[in-house]
Every structure is written in structure tokens, then in C-alpha cells.
Amino acid sequence: MKNHMYGNTKTWNPFKGCEFSCIYCKPSFQGQAKRQKHNCLDCYAFKPHEHKIEDRAMPSSPTVFFCGNADISFARPDFIRLAIARVKDHLKRCPYKQFYFQSKNPKCFEQYLGDFPKGNSILLTTLETNRDEGYNLVSQSPVPSQRYEAFKAIDWPRKIVTIEPIMDFDHDIFLEWITSIKPEAVWIGYNSHPDKVQLPEPSLEKTQKFIAALKSAGIEVKEKDIREAI
Ligand code: SF4
């Protein structure tokens, strides 16, 4: 499946589903999963579950999102290790490829640091805001401050932060968070389904100022759906 968030990237999905119940997931990943009703009821329900690794062809794209329609923190570590072994096998034939590993519970990455293929793996987490208050109305994932601390503490050279869908934030605190993570890039954008989900959004001016500050700090910024707040 082509992943529209991340450009020339396709997902490889031996593991699917997530129970963080982000309200903005319903029109996106969970909505896509509903199309699987006749193939897999667990996919349809977005319930964390495994598919046979050998049945899932590795995408041809130069960048592959590892289990992009899931959060791997819900997976059995033994299964993830088997899936990573398949990735490493694939890299023997395609050493130029890179893999994205994303979780909204970045603490889960710790157990795989010895497994991820070095040089080909980029770790990602989402931070929509720095504000914890009220976040439980948006998602059941670890609150932003916990996610930030856990992701910063991960000893890995290549990281990306996705600030999407962006929610209102405190400029100085959030900038300090992002720069201290030392990501090679930040991807930032507003909620792409404002007709279906409403979030507390920063003004366009505030977001543009934040983007400029990230760039001044030497961070590559990829923008998507940058618009006036609704
Ligand atoms: S963490 Fe990701 S996959 Fe899980 S509910 Fe939230 S947006 Fe969906």
C-alpha cells in the first residue's frame, strides 16, 4: 500500500492494527482497514494481529514503512524480530533501501536496537503537540511528554519526528523538545480530515514561525497540508 504521508514510500504489513484509538485515525488508517472486511475481520476491526510474514511481498519502493498500518508496540517481540530478520534478508539483495519504524510508544524501540539493520533504519514517532492536558481525549497513546522523553532517550543515529496532525503548542518548549531529539527531519502538517475530526489547532502564523525556527536549527522540514487553522 502506498503511504501518502511519506511520499515515495510503501508499507509492508505483516502486522496490523493498533489500540491507541487516536480520534484522527478513524478517517485515515482505520478507514482504509474497513475495506478489508471480506479479507480479514481483524484488519477490518483494526485489531492488532499478525499475518504470515512469508505471504507478504516486500514493496519495491526505495523506502518501506515497516508495519505502517499498525503500531508495533502492540506486537509480540518474537514476531517483530522475525519480521526484522526478513527485512535484513531483503537488504542483502537491496542494500540501498531504507526502512521506517514508527511507534507512538517509542519506548518499545529499546528492545529492538540490537535488531534494526544499522544504516537502513530510521525511527519515527509522532508528537502533535507538547501539551499533555486534555490529550487523553485525542489518543490513548503515551502522553506527549512521555513520548518525547522516551524518544529522546533512544540511542539511535537516525530519527524523524512527525508533527501531524499538529495541535496547538507552546513554541519555546516544543522547539526545545524537537531540537533536543536531534531528528534528521521533521514532517509537519494539519489534520487532513477537518470535516470529520476537530482538533485544537495553532494559527497558520504560529506554525510558520515554528517551521522557520526548525529550519534555522538545521532540521529538514517537510510540509504537508499547511493551512489556516479551523
Ligand atoms: S497510533 Fe497510529 S495507528 Fe494507532 S490509532 Fe493512532 S494514528 Fe492509528
Residues whose N, C-alpha, C, O or C-beta is under 5 A from the ligand:
A	BS01	SF4	C18 F20 S21 C22 C25 F29 A70 D71 K104
